[in-house]
Structures are given as structure tokens and as C-alpha cells.
Amino acid sequence: MIIFLFVCFTTMVVLQSLTVEGLNPPTIKPFHFSGELREGLRTMVMCGIIDGDRPFEFKWFKDSELLLPDKNHFSIQIINEFTSILTIEHLNALSNGNYTCRVTNSAGSDEKSDVLTMKGEI
Ligand SMILES: *[C@@H]1O[C@H](CO)[C@@H](O)[C@H](O)[C@H]1NC(C)=O
């Protein structure tokens, strides 16, 4: 009986360490600003994780500066464990920039970026 318990315990420990070591870092599907990008419109891009183990943490950046969800020019929604959407309200010249989504889990991180360039801006 004691040996049986010992074997069970050892198996559990081995399985647990395998699970931790086997965690996959996230992979983000590339996103692109597309469609009509004009003064006054709004646009949105999706940061979707196509590979890796949860839980994930999402962060959005514009030109390497962290975007906070309470800034009224932007809104950030977590749709589900694998998806976050960034909405940029009322496009104007200040909206132009390099937007990055960074996702982190305990095994690592990934980031994808795209540059927003409004038409009619020089
Ligand atoms: C946008 O930002 C990312 C992350 O900082 C960087 O790797 C990438 O080169 C930048 N892209 C452009 C076009 O500046």
C-alpha cells in the first residue's frame, strides 16, 4: 500500500513537472489596419492568439508607449482568453503610429505590430 502511494505520488510529480516544462509560449496572428482610414472614422484591429497555453496577459502599445484602456481616444476589449480588440476612435493625424500587441504567458511572450497611416496625411 505504501509503495502504491509512493508510485502515485511520484507519477503525479513527474506529470506536473512535464506539464510546466511543456508550456508553449504564445503566438499572435499578425494584424493589419485596413479599409478606409480617414479623419473622424474609427477603426479596430484584433490581436488573436493562435498557439500557446493560457493564461495570457494582453498589452497594447503605440510607438512603444503602453495604451491604457481608460484613455478616451482608445478602447481595449478582451473578447475571450485568446482575443483582444483595440478600437481607435475618431481618427486624426495623432492616430498615426506603430501599434503593437504583446501577449505574455509563463513560458514567454510574442508581439505583432502594424503601422497606422491615415490617408491624406503627409
Ligand atoms: C513597430 O514596433 C515594433 C515593436 O517595438 C518594432 O519591432 C517594429 O520594428 C516597429 N515597426 C516599424 C515600422 O517601425
The ligand as a Gaussian input file, in Angstrom:
#p B3LYP/6-31G(d) Opt

LIG

0 1
 C        6.939000      48.809000     -34.596000
 O        7.222000      48.480000     -33.249000
 C        7.779000      47.197000     -33.078000
 C        7.912000      46.943000     -31.595000
 O        8.546000      47.982000     -30.929000
 C        9.099000      47.099000     -33.822000
 O        9.640000      45.819000     -33.662000
 C        8.871000      47.394000     -35.285000
 O       10.100000      47.397000     -35.979000
 C        8.175000      48.729000     -35.463000
 N        7.826000      48.896000     -36.868000
 C        8.115000      49.999000     -37.540000
 C        7.728000      50.027000     -38.981000
 O        8.670000      50.963000     -37.009000

